């Protein structure tokens, strides 16, 4: 059993957010799983078919609303299954090159440190109290925002609490002072800021990066729309990786 299996046993299920039509991203993430000794055949790994809405309903883009709804519905499934931990991954996640080498020490610290959320895909600068210098784990101040939601872990009562918070956001108009429709990573930041007792851990160097890929959240650039050009861009992204 690999250390990645140990992580799944401790904090799974691993839920992958993936649009059904994005077979390219499923294939790329399958390669990432294989690299750390896992596969979609593992009973604690499942794919959540991402939602593609037809109306904005106050969100900045259709993709932003789809991302928000997809994470929300995936979390609701976790709660309905009475699962008390979850590893949330988006399909453009690449595990860090040294993921397997660093993971055993990270898991040991996570076992002995109180936390509610572990933002494993952190890519900003180190800030807040350092928990363990050897692993790079630190407590992320609740007023320090992060971008992207490609790799994070939740546990305990924070899961139903976040679900309720996200549902409240959907009931408010855009621009509401308490938080209306917004990008999902923004919602996570609002959630953290509103809960002084919540502990969020982050790590540097990061355990997960976003691979270069055509976006499903923001409006497409012209080079991702032109049939001939977008194939060249896709190839260049692979070269960049």
For each residue, the residues with C-beta under 8 A, 3 or more apart:
1: 5 6
2: 5 6 36 37 38 100
3: 6 7 100 103 104 107
4: 7 8 36 37 38 99 100 103
5: 1 2 8 9 37 38 42
6: 1 2 3 9 10 107
7: 3 4 10 11 12 87 103 107
8: 4 5 11 12 13 14 38 42 44 45 87
9: 5 6 12 44
10: 6 7 85 107 110 111
11: 7 8 85 86 87 110 118 153 155
12: 7 8 9 44 45 85 86 87
13: 8 44 45 46 78 83 86 87
14: 8 42 44 45 46 87 89
15: 46 47 48 74 77 78 86 87 88 89
16: 26 29 45 46 47 48 89 90 91
17: 48 50 67 70 71 74 88 89 90 91
18: 22 25 26 29 47 48 49 50 91
19: 22 25 49 50 52 66 91 216
20: 49 50
21:
22: 18 19 25 26 50 91 216
23: 26 27
24: 27 28 213 234
25: 18 19 22 28 29 91 92 213
26: 16 18 22 23 29 30 47 91
27: 23 24 30 31
28: 24 25 31 32 91 92 211 213
29: 16 18 25 26 32 33 89 91 93
30: 26 27 33 34 39 40
31: 27 28 34 35
32: 28 29 35 36 93 94 95
33: 29 30 36 38 39 40 42 45
34: 30 31 37 38 39
35: 31 32 95
36: 2 4 32 33 95 99 100
37: 2 4 5 34 100
38: 2 4 5 8 33 34 42 45
39: 30 33 34 42 45
40: 30 33 45 47
41:
42: 5 8 14 33 38 39 45
43:
44: 8 9 12 13 14
45: 8 12 13 14 16 33 38 39 40 42
46: 13 14 15 16
47: 15 16 18 26 40
48: 15 16 17 18 70 73 74 77
49: 18 19 20
50: 17 18 19 20 22 66 67 70 216
51: 66 69 70 73
52: 19 62 66
53: 56 57 62 65 66 69
54: 62
55: 62 65
56: 53 59 60 61 62 65
57: 53 65 170 181
58: 173 174 180 181
59: 56 62 64 65 68 174 181 182
60: 56 64 181 182 183
61: 56 64 65 217 218 219
62: 52 53 54 55 56 59 65 66
63: 66 67 215 216 217 218 219
64: 59 60 61 67 68 182 183 184 217 218
65: 53 55 56 57 59 61 62 68 69 181
66: 19 50 51 52 53 62 63 69 70 216 217
67: 17 50 63 64 70 71 149 183 184 216 217
68: 59 64 65 71 72 166 169 181 182 183 184 187
69: 51 53 65 66 72 73
70: 17 48 50 51 66 67 73 74
71: 17 67 68 74 75 88 149 166 184
72: 68 69 75 76 163 166 167 170
73: 48 51 69 70 76 77
74: 15 17 48 70 71 77 78 88
75: 71 72 78 79 86 88 154 159 162 163 166
76: 72 73 79 80 163
77: 15 48 73 74 80 81
78: 13 15 74 75 81 83 86 159
79: 75 76 82 83 159 160 163
80: 76 77
81: 77 78
82: 79
83: 13 78 79 86
84: 155 156 159
85: 10 11 12 153 154 155 156
86: 11 12 13 15 75 78 83 153 154 155 159
87: 7 8 11 12 13 14 15 151 152 153
88: 15 17 71 74 75 149 151 152 153 154
89: 14 15 16 17 29 93 150 151 208
90: 16 17 93 149 150 151 210
91: 16 17 18 19 22 25 26 28 29
92: 25 28 150 210 211 213
93: 29 32 89 90 121 150 151 208 209 210 211
94: 32 208 209 210 211 241
95: 32 35 36 99 207 208
96: 99 102 205 206 207 208 209
97:
98: 101 102 205
99: 4 36 95 96 102 103 207 208
100: 2 3 4 36 37 103
101: 98
102: 96 98 99 105 106 135 207
103: 3 4 7 99 100 106 107 207
104: 3 107 108
105: 102 108 109 132 134 135
106: 102 103 109 110 135 137 203 207
107: 3 6 7 10 103 104 110 111
108: 104 105 111 112
109: 105 106 112 113 131 132 135 137
110: 10 11 106 107 113 115 118 137 201
111: 10 107 108
112: 108 109
113: 109 110 131 132 137 201
114: 199
115: 110 118 155 199 200 201
116: 154 155 156 158 198 199 200
117: 152 153 154 155 158 192 198 199 200 201
118: 11 110 115 152 153 200 201 202 203
119: 122 140 146 151 152 200 201 202 203
120: 151 152 153 203 206 207 208
121: 93 148 149 150 151 152 206 207 208 209 210
122: 119 140 146 202 203 204 206
123: 146 147 148 206 209
124: 127 144 146 147
125: 204
126: 130 136 138 204
127: 124 138 140 141 144
128: 138 139 140 141 144 202
129: 138 139
130: 126 133 137 138
131: 109 113 135 137 138 139 201
132: 105 109 113 135 136 137
133: 130 136
134: 105
135: 102 105 106 109 131 132 203
136: 126 132 133 203 204 205
137: 106 109 110 113 130 131 132 201 202 203
138: 126 127 128 129 130 131 201 202 203 204
139: 128 129 131 199 200 201 202
140: 119 122 127 128 144 146 192 200 201 202
141: 127 128 144
142: 192 193 195 196 198 200
143: 193
144: 124 127 128 140 141
145: 186 189
146: 119 122 123 124 140 185 188 189 202
147: 123 124 185
148: 121 123 185 210
149: 67 71 88 90 121 152 184 185 188
150: 89 90 92 93 121 208 210
151: 87 88 89 90 93 119 120 121 207 208
152: 87 88 117 118 119 120 121 149 188
153: 11 85 86 87 88 117 118 120
154: 75 85 86 88 116 117 158 159 162
155: 11 84 85 86 115 116 117 158 159
156: 84 85 116 159
157: 160 161
158: 116 117 154 155 161 162 198
159: 75 78 79 84 86 154 155 156 162 163
160: 79 157 163 164
161: 157 158 164 165 195
162: 75 154 158 159 165 166 188 191
163: 72 75 76 79 159 160 166 167
164: 160 161 167 168
165: 161 162 168 169 187 190 191 194
166: 68 71 72 75 162 163 169 170 187 191
167: 72 163 164 170 171
168: 164 165 171 172 178 179
169: 68 165 166 172 179 180 181 182 187 190
170: 57 72 166 167 181
171: 167 168
172: 168 169 176 178 179 180 181
173: 58 176 180 181
174: 58 59 180 181 182
175: 180
176: 172 173 179 180
177:
178: 168 172
179: 168 169 172 176 182 187 190
180: 58 169 172 173 174 175 176
181: 57 58 59 60 65 68 169 170 172 173 174
182: 59 60 64 68 169 174 179 186 187 190
183: 60 64 67 68 186 187 217
184: 64 67 68 71 149 187 188
185: 146 147 148 149 188 189
186: 145 182 183 189 190
187: 68 165 166 169 179 182 183 184 190 191
188: 146 149 152 162 184 185 191 192
189: 145 146 185 186 192 193
190: 165 169 179 182 186 187 193 194
191: 162 165 166 187 188 194 195 198
192: 117 140 142 188 189 195 198 200
193: 142 143 189 190
194: 165 190 191
195: 142 161 191 192 198
196: 142
197:
198: 116 117 142 158 191 192 195
199: 114 115 116 117 139
200: 115 116 117 118 119 139 140 142 192
201: 110 113 115 117 118 119 131 137 138 139 140
202: 118 119 122 128 137 138 139 140 146
203: 106 118 119 120 122 135 136 137 138 206 207
204: 122 125 126 136 138
205: 96 98 136
206: 96 120 121 122 123 203 209
207: 95 96 99 102 103 106 120 121 151 203
208: 89 93 94 95 96 99 120 121 150 151
209: 93 94 96 121 123 206
210: 90 92 93 94 121 148 150 213
211: 28 92 93 94 237 241
212: 237 240 241
213: 24 25 28 92 210 237
214: 220 224 230 233 234
215: 63 218 220 224
216: 19 22 50 63 66 67
217: 61 63 64 66 67 183
218: 61 63 64 215
219: 61 63
220: 214 215 224 225
221: 224 225
222: 225 226 229
223: 226 229 230 233
224: 214 215 220 221 230 233
225: 220 221 222 230
226: 222 223 229 230
227: 230 231
228: 231 232
229: 222 223 226 232 233
230: 214 223 224 225 226 227 233 234
231: 227 228 234 235
232: 228 229 235 236
233: 214 223 224 229 230 236 237
234: 24 214 230 231 237 238
235: 231 232 238 239
236: 232 233 239 240
237: 211 212 213 233 234 240 241
238: 234 235 241
239: 235 236
240: 212 236 237
241: 94 211 212 237 238
